[in-house]
Amino acid sequence: MSINTQEITDEKIKVSAPKWFWIIAILALAWFLMDVSAFLMRIFMLNEIIQNMPEAQQNIYLNMPSWVNVVFGLEVFGGFLGSVCLLIKKKWAFIGFSLSLIGTLSQTSYIYFFSDAVSVTGESAVIMPLVGITICVALILFTRSAALKDWLS
């Protein structure tokens, strides 16, 4: 007597992400596209534009160490890549947003502790970095949650 056996495979069931997942992913991409724009404007800022700034702002731009632009790039492009990974539902988004947070914290430490940006530009030099940090942390937590719910592969 022969018993017919079937091999049972353990396949992962694909879980669809809700509509609000896509809204958050698109908003994240829009945020980091604006960040890319700000980064490119800073890197390719013409001398004529700098010369038209008040002297205190000129000093900030002209005396900024190059490592600040490097960590700004890490923030911007880490977040951009994280957003793209989120849109294509990849877990790599977590790494992109984590790199972005590292860049944001590094740049913020320079702004708060090693430059005159807060006294020269006022509240925006305090508020915008905090907004960036909050968004990065929220996206890291969101990505982690989405991965645990199997929305990301």
Secondary structure, 3 states (H helix, E strand, C coil): CCCCCCCCCCCCCCCCCCHHHHHHHHHHHHHHHHHHHHHHHHHCCCHHHHHCCCHHHHHHHHCCCHHHHHHHHHHHHHHHHHHHHHHCCCCCHHHHHHHHHHHHHHHHHHHHHCCCHHHHHCHHHHHHHHHHHHHHHHHHHHHHHHHHCCCCC
